[in-house]
Amino acid sequence: VQLQASGGGLVQAGGSLRLSCATSGRTASEDDMAWFRQAPGLEREFVAAISRWSPATVADSVKGRFTVSRDYAKNTLYLQMNSPKSEDTGVYYCARRSGRIITSFRSRAEVYEFWGPGTQVTVSS
């Protein structure tokens, strides 16, 4: 299983940016996938998760600004970041787990088996 995130970079506060995460594998379309992020000196935190089995879950800190989506035919996960703030700066990781995850567990990093290398997002104010 491989995951490769892309689309990171420098964005102005209030602008927009879209991250992509391409994955592979026979069961890719059946698995839960998520975005996490990590700022310097802080722990990795949940951003959003999605699967074909249940509605998307989005962290309160980004709700109303970020949208998670998937193209199941292309095995690609997306994160549309609108109106980013300086506190959204960090390395964004995509993650995947074989099969389904109980909705209440989706925000837990430890339940995800596979991780991509991350892409840096820097929001300038």
SELUMLUM-506788 format. One line per field, with one value per atom (N, C-alpha, C): residue in three letters; x, y, z; atom name. Coordinates in Angstrom, 1 decimal, always signed. Layout:
# residues N
rest: c(ALA,...)
px: c(X,...)
py: c(Y,...)
pz: c(Z,...)
atom: c(CA,...)
***
This chain:
# residues 125
rest: c(VAL,VAL,VAL,GLN,GLN,GLN,LEU,LEU,LEU,GLN,GLN,GLN,ALA,ALA,ALA,SER,SER,SER,GLY,GLY,GLY,GLY,GLY,GLY,GLY,GLY,GLY,LEU,LEU,LEU,VAL,VAL,VAL,GLN,GLN,GLN,ALA,ALA,ALA,GLY,GLY,GLY,GLY,GLY,GLY,SER,SER,SER,LEU,LEU,LEU,ARG,ARG,ARG,LEU,LEU,LEU,SER,SER,SER,CYS,CYS,CYS,ALA,ALA,ALA,THR,THR,THR,SER,SER,SER,GLY,GLY,GLY,ARG,ARG,ARG,THR,THR,THR,ALA,ALA,ALA,SER,SER,SER,GLU,GLU,GLU,ASP,ASP,ASP,ASP,ASP,ASP,MET,MET,MET,ALA,ALA,ALA,TRP,TRP,TRP,PHE,PHE,PHE,ARG,ARG,ARG,GLN,GLN,GLN,ALA,ALA,ALA,PRO,PRO,PRO,GLY,GLY,GLY,LEU,LEU,LEU,GLU,GLU,GLU,ARG,ARG,ARG,GLU,GLU,GLU,PHE,PHE,PHE,VAL,VAL,VAL,ALA,ALA,ALA,ALA,ALA,ALA,ILE,ILE,ILE,SER,SER,SER,ARG,ARG,ARG,TRP,TRP,TRP,SER,SER,SER,PRO,PRO,PRO,ALA,ALA,ALA,THR,THR,THR,VAL,VAL,VAL,ALA,ALA,ALA,ASP,ASP,ASP,SER,SER,SER,VAL,VAL,VAL,LYS,LYS,LYS,GLY,GLY,GLY,ARG,ARG,ARG,PHE,PHE,PHE,THR,THR,THR,VAL,VAL,VAL,SER,SER,SER,ARG,ARG,ARG,ASP,ASP,ASP,TYR,TYR,TYR,ALA,ALA,ALA,LYS,LYS,LYS,ASN,ASN,ASN,THR,THR,THR,LEU,LEU,LEU,TYR,TYR,TYR,LEU,LEU,LEU,GLN,GLN,GLN,MET,MET,MET,ASN,ASN,ASN,SER,SER,SER,PRO,PRO,PRO,LYS,LYS,LYS,SER,SER,SER,GLU,GLU,GLU,ASP,ASP,ASP,THR,THR,THR,GLY,GLY,GLY,VAL,VAL,VAL,TYR,TYR,TYR,TYR,TYR,TYR,CYS,CYS,CYS,ALA,ALA,ALA,ARG,ARG,ARG,ARG,ARG,ARG,SER,SER,SER,GLY,GLY,GLY,ARG,ARG,ARG,ILE,ILE,ILE,ILE,ILE,ILE,THR,THR,THR,SER,SER,SER,PHE,PHE,PHE,ARG,ARG,ARG,SER,SER,SER,ARG,ARG,ARG,ALA,ALA,ALA,GLU,GLU,GLU,VAL,VAL,VAL,TYR,TYR,TYR,GLU,GLU,GLU,PHE,PHE,PHE,TRP,TRP,TRP,GLY,GLY,GLY,PRO,PRO,PRO,GLY,GLY,GLY,THR,THR,THR,GLN,GLN,GLN,VAL,VAL,VAL,THR,THR,THR,VAL,VAL,VAL,SER,SER,SER,SER,SER,SER)
px: c(+0.9,+0.0,+0.9,+0.6,+1.3,+0.4,+0.8,+0.1,+1.1,+0.6,+1.5,+0.6,+0.9,+0.2,+0.9,+0.2,+0.7,-0.2,+0.3,-0.5,-0.2,+0.7,+1.1,+1.9,+2.1,+2.9,+2.6,+2.9,+2.6,+1.3,+0.5,-0.8,-1.1,-1.7,-2.1,-3.3,-3.3,-4.5,-5.7,-6.8,-8.0,-8.0,-7.0,-6.9,-7.5,-7.0,-7.4,-6.3,-6.4,-5.4,-6.1,-5.7,-6.3,-5.2,-5.3,-4.3,-4.9,-4.0,-4.4,-3.6,-4.2,-3.4,-3.8,-2.9,-3.1,-2.7,-3.5,-3.2,-3.4,-3.0,-3.0,-3.4,-3.7,-4.1,-5.4,-5.6,-6.9,-8.1,-7.9,-9.1,-9.2,-8.4,-8.3,-9.7,-10.6,-11.9,-12.8,-12.4,-13.2,-12.8,-11.6,-10.9,-11.3,-11.2,-11.3,-10.0,-10.2,-9.0,-9.2,-8.1,-8.2,-7.0,-7.2,-6.1,-5.8,-4.5,-4.0,-3.0,-2.6,-1.6,-0.8,+0.4,+1.3,+2.1,+1.9,+2.7,+3.9,+5.0,+6.2,+6.0,+6.5,+6.4,+5.1,+4.2,+2.8,+2.6,+1.6,+1.3,+0.5,+0.5,-0.3,-1.8,-2.6,-4.0,-4.8,-6.0,-7.0,-7.5,-7.7,-8.4,-9.7,-9.7,-10.9,-10.8,-11.9,-11.9,-13.1,-13.0,-14.1,-14.1,-15.2,-15.3,-16.6,-16.7,-18.0,-19.1,-18.8,-19.8,-20.5,-19.9,-20.5,-20.1,-20.9,-20.6,-19.2,-18.7,-17.4,-17.4,-16.2,-16.0,-15.0,-15.3,-14.3,-14.1,-12.9,-12.5,-13.2,-13.6,-14.2,-13.4,-12.0,-11.1,-11.1,-11.6,-11.6,-13.0,-14.0,-15.3,-15.8,-16.4,-16.9,-15.8,-14.6,-13.5,-12.9,-12.7,-12.1,-13.1,-12.9,-13.8,-13.0,-13.4,-12.7,-13.6,-13.0,-13.7,-12.8,-13.4,-12.7,-13.2,-12.3,-12.6,-12.3,-13.3,-13.1,-12.6,-12.9,-12.4,-10.9,-10.5,-9.0,-8.2,-8.9,-8.2,-7.5,-8.2,-7.5,-8.4,-7.7,-8.3,-8.0,-8.9,-8.7,-9.0,-8.3,-8.7,-8.7,-9.9,-10.0,-10.0,-8.9,-8.7,-9.1,-10.2,-10.6,-10.4,-10.2,-9.9,-9.0,-7.8,-6.9,-6.4,-6.0,-5.5,-4.0,-3.3,-1.9,-1.8,-2.8,-2.7,-3.0,-3.3,-3.4,-2.1,-1.0,+0.3,+0.8,+1.4,+1.9,+2.1,+2.6,+2.7,+1.4,+0.9,-0.4,-0.1,-0.7,-0.5,-1.8,-1.8,-2.9,-2.7,-3.8,-3.7,-4.8,-4.6,-5.5,-5.5,-6.7,-6.8,-7.6,-7.2,-8.0,-9.3,-10.4,-11.7,-12.3,-13.3,-14.1,-13.6,-13.8,-13.5,-14.8,-15.0,-16.1,-16.0,-17.1,-17.0,-16.4,-16.7,-16.1,-14.6,-14.0,-12.6,-11.8,-12.5,-11.9,-10.8,-10.9,-10.0,-8.7,-8.6,-7.5,-6.4,-5.3,-4.2,-3.8,-3.9,-3.4,-4.2,-5.4,-6.2,-5.8,-5.0,-4.7,-3.4,-3.4,-2.2,-1.2,-1.6,-0.7,-0.7,+0.5,+0.7,+1.5,+1.2,+2.0,+3.1,+4.1,+5.2,+4.8,+3.7,+3.3,+3.6,+2.9,+3.1,+3.0,+4.0,+4.0,+3.0,+2.3,+1.4,+1.8,+2.1,+2.4,+1.4,+0.8,-0.2,+0.4,+0.5,+1.1,+0.0,+0.2,-0.8,-0.5)
py: c(-1.2,+0.0,+1.2,+2.2,+3.4,+4.6,+5.6,+6.9,+8.0,+8.9,+10.0,+11.3,+12.2,+13.5,+14.5,+15.4,+16.5,+17.7,+18.8,+20.0,+21.0,+20.7,+21.6,+22.8,+23.8,+24.9,+26.1,+27.3,+28.5,+29.1,+29.5,+30.1,+31.3,+32.3,+33.4,+33.1,+33.6,+33.5,+34.0,+33.3,+33.6,+33.1,+32.5,+32.0,+30.6,+29.8,+28.4,+27.5,+26.3,+25.3,+23.9,+23.0,+21.7,+20.7,+19.8,+18.7,+17.5,+16.7,+15.4,+14.3,+13.1,+11.9,+10.7,+10.3,+9.2,+7.9,+6.9,+5.6,+4.5,+3.3,+2.2,+0.9,-0.1,-1.4,-1.8,-3.1,-3.7,-3.2,-3.0,-2.6,-1.1,-0.3,+1.1,+1.8,+1.5,+2.1,+1.7,+0.6,+0.1,+0.6,+1.2,+1.5,+2.9,+3.1,+4.4,+5.2,+6.5,+7.3,+8.6,+9.3,+10.5,+11.4,+12.6,+13.6,+13.9,+14.0,+14.5,+15.6,+16.3,+17.3,+17.4,+18.0,+18.1,+19.4,+20.3,+21.5,+21.3,+22.1,+22.0,+22.0,+21.0,+21.0,+20.5,+20.1,+19.7,+18.2,+17.6,+16.3,+16.3,+15.1,+15.0,+15.1,+15.8,+16.0,+15.6,+15.2,+14.7,+16.0,+15.8,+16.9,+16.4,+15.3,+14.9,+13.4,+12.7,+11.4,+11.1,+10.1,+9.8,+8.4,+7.8,+6.5,+6.4,+5.4,+5.2,+4.7,+4.3,+3.7,+4.6,+5.8,+6.8,+8.2,+9.2,+10.6,+11.0,+12.0,+12.5,+13.0,+12.9,+13.5,+14.6,+15.7,+16.9,+17.4,+17.8,+18.3,+19.7,+20.0,+21.3,+22.5,+22.3,+23.4,+23.8,+23.0,+23.3,+23.2,+22.9,+22.7,+24.0,+23.9,+25.1,+25.8,+25.3,+25.9,+24.8,+23.6,+22.5,+21.5,+20.9,+19.9,+18.7,+17.5,+16.3,+15.6,+15.0,+14.2,+13.2,+12.3,+11.2,+11.0,+10.6,+10.1,+8.6,+7.8,+6.4,+5.7,+6.2,+5.7,+5.9,+7.0,+7.4,+7.0,+6.5,+6.1,+7.4,+8.5,+9.7,+10.4,+10.9,+11.6,+13.1,+13.9,+15.4,+16.1,+17.2,+18.1,+19.5,+20.1,+21.5,+22.4,+23.3,+24.2,+25.6,+26.1,+27.4,+28.3,+29.5,+30.5,+29.9,+29.4,+28.9,+30.0,+29.6,+30.5,+30.1,+31.0,+30.7,+29.5,+29.2,+28.0,+26.7,+26.8,+25.6,+25.2,+25.9,+25.6,+24.3,+23.4,+22.2,+21.2,+20.0,+18.9,+18.1,+18.0,+17.3,+15.9,+14.9,+13.5,+12.9,+12.0,+11.2,+9.8,+9.2,+7.9,+7.0,+5.7,+4.7,+3.5,+2.9,+1.6,+0.6,-0.6,-1.6,-1.8,-1.7,-1.9,-0.7,-0.9,+0.2,+0.5,+1.8,+2.2,+2.7,+2.3,+2.9,+4.4,+5.1,+6.5,+7.2,+6.8,+7.4,+7.2,+6.3,+6.0,+6.7,+7.3,+7.9,+8.9,+9.6,+10.7,+10.2,+8.9,+8.4,+7.9,+8.5,+8.2,+6.7,+6.1,+4.8,+3.7,+4.0,+3.0,+2.9,+3.8,+3.8,+3.1,+2.2,+1.3,+1.9,+2.7,+3.2,+4.7,+5.2,+6.7,+7.1,+8.3,+8.9,+9.7,+10.2,+11.0,+12.4,+12.9,+14.2,+15.3,+16.4,+17.6,+18.8,+19.7,+20.9,+22.0,+22.5,+23.7,+24.8,+25.9,+27.1,+28.2,+28.7,+29.8,+31.1,+32.1,+33.3,+34.3,+35.1,+36.1,+37.5)
pz: c(+0.0,+0.0,+0.0,-0.9,-1.0,-0.9,-0.2,-0.2,-0.5,-1.4,-1.7,-1.7,-0.8,-0.7,-1.5,-2.1,-2.9,-2.7,-3.3,-3.3,-2.2,-1.3,-0.2,-0.8,+0.1,-0.3,+0.6,+0.1,+0.8,+0.3,+1.2,+0.9,+1.9,+1.4,+2.2,+3.0,+4.2,+5.0,+4.3,+4.3,+3.6,+2.1,+1.7,+0.3,+0.3,-0.6,-0.7,-1.3,-0.9,-1.3,-1.4,-2.3,-2.3,-2.2,-1.3,-1.1,-1.8,-2.3,-2.9,-2.3,-2.2,-1.7,-2.6,-3.4,-4.3,-3.6,-3.7,-3.0,-4.0,-3.6,-4.5,-3.7,-4.4,-3.8,-4.1,-4.1,-4.5,-3.7,-2.5,-1.6,-1.3,-2.1,-1.8,-1.6,-2.5,-2.5,-1.3,-0.7,+0.4,+1.8,+1.8,+3.1,+3.5,+4.8,+5.4,+5.2,+4.9,+4.7,+5.5,+5.8,+6.7,+6.4,+6.9,+6.9,+8.3,+8.6,+9.9,+9.6,+10.7,+10.5,+11.8,+11.6,+12.7,+12.6,+13.6,+13.6,+14.4,+14.2,+15.0,+16.5,+17.2,+18.6,+19.1,+18.3,+18.7,+18.2,+18.8,+18.5,+17.2,+16.5,+15.3,+15.7,+14.9,+15.2,+13.9,+14.3,+13.2,+12.5,+11.2,+10.4,+9.9,+9.1,+8.5,+8.1,+7.9,+7.5,+6.6,+5.8,+4.9,+4.4,+4.1,+3.5,+2.8,+2.0,+1.2,+2.1,+3.3,+4.2,+5.1,+5.3,+6.3,+6.0,+6.5,+6.2,+6.6,+6.0,+6.4,+7.9,+8.5,+9.8,+9.7,+10.3,+10.2,+11.5,+11.8,+13.1,+13.3,+14.5,+14.8,+14.4,+14.5,+14.3,+12.8,+11.9,+10.5,+9.9,+10.6,+10.1,+9.5,+8.4,+7.7,+6.8,+6.9,+6.1,+5.2,+5.7,+5.0,+4.6,+3.4,+2.9,+2.5,+3.0,+2.6,+1.5,+0.5,-0.5,-1.1,-1.9,-2.5,-3.9,-4.8,-6.1,-6.0,-5.9,-5.7,-7.0,-8.1,-9.3,-9.5,-9.0,-9.1,-7.9,-6.9,-5.6,-5.0,-5.0,-4.6,-3.5,-2.5,-1.4,-1.5,-1.2,-1.3,+0.0,+0.1,+1.2,+0.6,+0.5,+0.1,+1.3,+1.2,+2.4,+1.9,+2.5,+2.2,+3.4,+3.2,+4.3,+5.4,+5.0,+6.0,+6.9,+8.1,+9.1,+9.4,+10.0,+10.4,+11.2,+12.0,+12.9,+12.1,+10.9,+10.0,+9.4,+9.7,+9.2,+9.8,+9.0,+9.5,+8.3,+8.7,+7.7,+7.7,+6.5,+6.4,+5.9,+6.6,+6.3,+5.9,+4.9,+4.6,+5.2,+5.6,+6.3,+5.8,+5.9,+5.4,+6.3,+6.4,+7.2,+6.4,+6.4,+5.7,+6.3,+5.5,+6.0,+6.6,+7.4,+8.0,+9.4,+9.8,+11.2,+11.8,+13.0,+13.8,+13.8,+13.5,+13.3,+14.5,+15.7,+16.9,+17.0,+16.3,+16.3,+15.2,+14.3,+13.1,+13.4,+14.5,+14.8,+15.5,+15.7,+16.4,+15.4,+15.5,+14.6,+14.7,+15.9,+16.0,+15.3,+14.8,+14.1,+12.7,+12.2,+10.8,+10.5,+9.6,+9.3,+8.4,+7.5,+6.4,+6.4,+6.2,+6.2,+5.0,+4.5,+3.5,+4.1,+3.4,+3.9,+4.3,+3.9,+4.3,+3.3,+3.4,+2.5,+3.4,+3.2,+4.1,+3.6,+4.5,+4.2,+5.2,+4.6,+5.4,+5.0,+6.0,+5.8,+6.3,+5.5,+5.8,+6.1,+7.2,+7.6,+7.1)
atom: c(N,CA,C,N,CA,C,N,CA,C,N,CA,C,N,CA,C,N,CA,C,N,CA,C,N,CA,C,N,CA,C,N,CA,C,N,CA,C,N,CA,C,N,CA,C,N,CA,C,N,CA,C,N,CA,C,N,CA,C,N,CA,C,N,CA,C,N,CA,C,N,CA,C,N,CA,C,N,CA,C,N,CA,C,N,CA,C,N,CA,C,N,CA,C,N,CA,C,N,CA,C,N,CA,C,N,CA,C,N,CA,C,N,CA,C,N,CA,C,N,CA,C,N,CA,C,N,CA,C,N,CA,C,N,CA,C,N,CA,C,N,CA,C,N,CA,C,N,CA,C,N,CA,C,N,CA,C,N,CA,C,N,CA,C,N,CA,C,N,CA,C,N,CA,C,N,CA,C,N,CA,C,N,CA,C,N,CA,C,N,CA,C,N,CA,C,N,CA,C,N,CA,C,N,CA,C,N,CA,C,N,CA,C,N,CA,C,N,CA,C,N,CA,C,N,CA,C,N,CA,C,N,CA,C,N,CA,C,N,CA,C,N,CA,C,N,CA,C,N,CA,C,N,CA,C,N,CA,C,N,CA,C,N,CA,C,N,CA,C,N,CA,C,N,CA,C,N,CA,C,N,CA,C,N,CA,C,N,CA,C,N,CA,C,N,CA,C,N,CA,C,N,CA,C,N,CA,C,N,CA,C,N,CA,C,N,CA,C,N,CA,C,N,CA,C,N,CA,C,N,CA,C,N,CA,C,N,CA,C,N,CA,C,N,CA,C,N,CA,C,N,CA,C,N,CA,C,N,CA,C,N,CA,C,N,CA,C,N,CA,C,N,CA,C,N,CA,C,N,CA,C,N,CA,C,N,CA,C,N,CA,C,N,CA,C,N,CA,C,N,CA,C,N,CA,C,N,CA,C,N,CA,C,N,CA,C,N,CA,C,N,CA,C,N,CA,C,N,CA,C,N,CA,C,N,CA,C)
***
